Amino acid sequence: METIKISEQEIINSLCVYIADKRRVNPEQVEIELMYDDDYGFSAEAHVNGRSQILITANMIEALRFYIEHELNRDPFAAKIELKLDEDEGIIAYVQ
């Protein structure tokens, strides 16, 4: 598989679709805020129906695998996924 760069917006979209699937709501009802901390790494906060949930890096990778399978129609478990913090582009992911 060639290397695919997933933008910050695509990561947000993948998390919205992933959480919507888990909570049985429409993706439009999910709000996501991506975060990075030098000590804790990557995380996100999801807001659905007035409730919030913190997603750790493993949850974000799981959401990206869901996205790879359902949106890119590729084998999600054959992919190596690496999150990166880019000064210009924010949080991005590389999928190999």
LUMMI-625392 format. One record per residue (C-alpha): residue in three letters; z, x, y. Coordinates in steps of 0.001 Angstrom, whole numbers. Each point is the difference from the previous one (the first is absolute). Layout:
# residues N
KEFI:residu:c3:c1:c2
KEFI:ALA:Z:X:Y
...
//
This chain:
# residues 96
KEFI:residu:c3:c1:c2
KEFI:MET:0:0:0
KEFI:GLU:-897:1342:3440
KEFI:THR:2722:278:2634
KEFI:ILE:433:-3164:2043
KEFI:LYS:1865:-41:3296
KEFI:ILE:1959:-3191:626
KEFI:SER:775:-673:3656
KEFI:GLU:3323:-1141:1403
KEFI:GLN:-1388:-3521:493
KEFI:GLU:-1190:-109:-3621
KEFI:ILE:3475:1089:-1136
KEFI:ILE:1506:-2831:2051
KEFI:ASN:-2544:-2423:-1466
KEFI:SER:770:1161:-3539
KEFI:LEU:3719:-527:590
KEFI:CYS:-649:-3476:1443
KEFI:VAL:-2057:-1020:-3029
KEFI:TYR:2516:1557:-2413
KEFI:ILE:3037:-1712:1580
KEFI:ALA:-1892:-3284:328
KEFI:ASP:-793:116:-3715
KEFI:LYS:3657:703:-857
KEFI:ARG:1387:-2687:2352
KEFI:ARG:-2743:-2581:-667
KEFI:VAL:-990:-309:3663
KEFI:ASN:-3191:674:1927
KEFI:PRO:-530:3610:1128
KEFI:GLU:-157:-1270:3592
KEFI:GLN:3690:-981:-292
KEFI:VAL:1049:3610:-652
KEFI:GLU:738:2492:2771
KEFI:ILE:260:3709:-819
KEFI:GLU:1393:2916:1960
KEFI:LEU:-689:3471:-1405
KEFI:MET:2590:2726:499
KEFI:TYR:432:3704:-608
KEFI:ASP:3223:1993:65
KEFI:ASP:290:3759:-555
KEFI:ASP:2955:-516:-2347
KEFI:TYR:-1091:-3138:-1872
KEFI:GLY:-3793:197:115
KEFI:PHE:-2264:-3039:120
KEFI:SER:1223:-3574:32
KEFI:ALA:-941:-3400:1370
KEFI:GLU:1762:-3131:1102
KEFI:ALA:-1473:-3342:-1030
KEFI:HIS:806:-3265:1767
KEFI:VAL:-720:-3297:-1786
KEFI:ASN:1326:-3424:966
KEFI:GLY:2798:1431:2134
KEFI:ARG:1184:2470:-2641
KEFI:SER:-512:3740:-34
KEFI:GLN:-344:2475:-2843
KEFI:ILE:-91:3792:45
KEFI:LEU:-2712:1550:-2155
KEFI:ILE:408:3599:-1132
KEFI:THR:-2817:2419:-757
KEFI:ALA:-208:-1152:-3632
KEFI:ASN:-535:-3599:1164
KEFI:MET:-2728:1155:2366
KEFI:ILE:-1761:1870:-2822
KEFI:GLU:278:-3100:-2198
KEFI:ALA:-1559:-2092:2788
KEFI:LEU:-2822:2529:381
KEFI:ARG:-645:-141:-3763
KEFI:PHE:-179:-3816:292
KEFI:TYR:-2498:444:2869
KEFI:ILE:-2077:2555:-1954
KEFI:GLU:-241:-2368:-2949
KEFI:HIS:-669:-3252:1864
KEFI:GLU:-1889:1117:3102
KEFI:LEU:-1782:3192:-1085
KEFI:ASN:-512:-1121:-3621
KEFI:ARG:1096:3361:-1386
KEFI:ASP:2496:1058:-2642
KEFI:PRO:3278:227:1966
KEFI:PHE:1767:2167:-2564
KEFI:ALA:-2725:2643:-155
KEFI:ALA:544:670:3702
KEFI:LYS:2218:2615:1601
KEFI:ILE:1367:-1433:3250
KEFI:GLU:1415:2194:2738
KEFI:LEU:1465:-1325:3261
KEFI:LYS:-381:2205:3071
KEFI:LEU:1195:-144:3582
KEFI:ASP:-2847:801:2376
KEFI:GLU:604:617:3716
KEFI:ASP:-3073:-1965:1050
KEFI:GLU:-406:-2607:-2743
KEFI:GLY:3619:-770:-904
KEFI:ILE:897:-551:-3637
KEFI:ILE:-3039:337:-2262
KEFI:ALA:-537:362:-3735
KEFI:TYR:-2342:2103:-2077
KEFI:VAL:-1069:-1381:-3369
KEFI:GLN:-1634:2253:-2590
//
